[in-house]
Amino acid sequence: QCWSEPLSLPTYGGDPAHGREVLARLAKGGVRVTRVRTSLACAKALNEDLALGHNKLDVDLRLFEHLLIDAHRAAGKVLAICGKIGGIKSYGTRFTQLSQVKVQEEEARSSVYQTTQGEVRFEVSADDHHLPVGIASMVGKYVREIGMRRIIQFYRELDDRLPDASGYHDSVTTRFIDDSASLRKRLHIVQDCFRRQK
């Protein structure tokens, strides 16, 4: 259900020429996008972690660590600026993959750490204050929409009466869940692969 539907990029009416113009304008303003990486966890992975006593924040931080380590391998020491997750003040003890983590600051508005990979900052409203964080937030939302579109298209190819759902908690998504139940049963789709428990 997650990967069988091919999806060409750009999607949602995107235009590569316009994208290149936007990147050129960003570069003139001092922001040069050299690489983009994403990391995601499917419903099954989230449910497996939940069964082990981990919550979504733990999974999000692990995915972030993967990305930070990848950036460090590609570019050396990095400065990673992130939005605060779930109002958490202390992240240092939650890291599982970053090495030599030293707390610089743990306050309500900002938490800062030094690691072997570089400096990591969690800031309130980071996407409002740092253009690269805002861009990363948009990339994350875009990737989420692409992932949902692939899943929805997989089911709609088999039953075009199913609604074009967003995957958020809304009436259309609820209808999609209900109306696809018999199809998922026929396809032997495991419930934990289809829907996150929490």
SVG drawing of the C-alpha trace seen along z (x, -y; Angstrom):
<svg xmlns="http://www.w3.org/2000/svg" viewBox="-18 -38 52 49">
<polyline fill="none" stroke="black" stroke-width="0.4" points="0.0,0.0 2.9,-2.4 5.1,-1.9 3.3,-0.2 1.8,-3.4 4.4,-5.3 4.2,-9.0 6.1,-11.3 7.5,-14.5 6.8,-17.3 3.2,-16.6 0.3,-18.9 0.9,-21.0 4.6,-21.9 6.8,-23.4 10.6,-22.6 11.4,-25.9 9.6,-27.9 11.4,-25.9 14.8,-26.7 13.8,-30.4 12.8,-30.2 16.1,-28.5 18.0,-31.2 16.2,-33.9 17.0,-32.1 20.7,-31.9 20.8,-35.6 19.4,-36.0 22.1,-33.9 20.4,-30.5 21.8,-27.9 20.0,-24.5 22.6,-21.9 20.8,-18.7 17.4,-17.6 16.9,-14.4 13.8,-13.1 13.2,-10.3 9.8,-8.8 8.2,-6.1 5.2,-4.2 2.2,-3.3 3.7,0.2 7.0,-1.3 5.2,-3.7 3.0,-0.9 6.0,1.4 7.8,-1.4 4.6,-2.1 4.5,1.6 8.1,1.2 7.1,-1.8 8.3,-4.5 6.0,-7.4 5.9,-9.4 8.3,-12.0 10.9,-9.2 10.4,-8.1 10.6,-11.7 13.9,-12.3 15.3,-9.0 14.5,-10.0 16.0,-13.5 19.2,-11.8 19.4,-9.8 19.2,-13.0 21.7,-14.8 24.2,-11.9 23.6,-11.8 24.3,-15.6 27.4,-15.2 28.8,-12.5 28.1,-14.7 29.3,-18.1 31.2,-17.7 30.2,-19.5 26.7,-21.0 24.5,-23.5 21.0,-21.9 18.2,-24.2 14.8,-22.5 11.5,-23.5 10.6,-22.5 8.8,-19.2 5.8,-18.8 6.9,-21.5 9.8,-19.4 12.7,-21.3 15.2,-18.5 16.2,-16.5 19.7,-15.4 18.8,-12.2 16.4,-11.2 19.1,-11.0 20.1,-7.5 22.5,-7.9 24.3,-11.2 27.6,-10.9 29.2,-13.0 26.1,-15.0 26.8,-18.0 24.0,-20.3 24.6,-24.0 21.2,-25.3 17.8,-23.8 15.3,-26.6 11.6,-27.0 12.3,-28.8 15.6,-27.1 17.5,-23.9 21.1,-23.7 23.5,-20.8 27.0,-20.2 27.6,-16.8 30.3,-15.1 28.2,-15.8 27.8,-19.5 25.5,-21.9 21.8,-21.0 19.3,-23.7 15.6,-23.3 13.8,-26.6 10.2,-27.7 8.8,-28.9 12.1,-28.1 10.4,-28.1 9.3,-31.7 12.9,-32.8 15.0,-30.7 14.3,-30.5 16.0,-27.1 13.8,-25.6 10.7,-27.0 11.9,-25.4 12.5,-22.1 9.0,-22.3 7.5,-22.8 9.5,-19.8 8.2,-17.6 4.6,-18.6 5.1,-17.9 6.6,-14.5 3.8,-13.6 1.2,-14.6 3.1,-12.5 3.1,-9.5 -0.6,-9.8 -1.4,-10.3 0.4,-7.0 -1.6,-5.1 -4.9,-6.6 -4.2,-6.0 -3.4,-2.3 -6.9,-1.8 -8.7,-4.0 -7.2,-2.0 -9.1,1.0 -12.2,-0.9 -12.7,-4.4 -15.7,-5.0 -13.4,-5.6 -12.9,-9.3 -9.7,-11.2 -8.8,-11.4 -6.1,-13.6 -5.2,-11.1 -5.9,-13.8 -8.7,-13.4 -11.6,-14.6 -14.9,-13.2 -13.6,-12.3 -10.7,-10.3 -13.1,-8.6 -15.3,-7.6 -12.2,-6.3 -11.3,-4.1 -14.8,-2.7 -15.4,-2.3 -12.0,-0.6 -12.3,2.0 -13.7,4.8 -11.1,4.2 -8.2,4.2 -9.6,7.4 -9.6,9.0 -6.0,7.8 -4.9,9.0 -3.6,5.6 -2.6,5.7 -4.4,3.1 -1.1,2.0 0.2,1.2 -2.8,-0.9 -3.5,-2.9 -1.4,-4.4 -2.7,-3.3 -1.9,-6.7"/>
</svg>
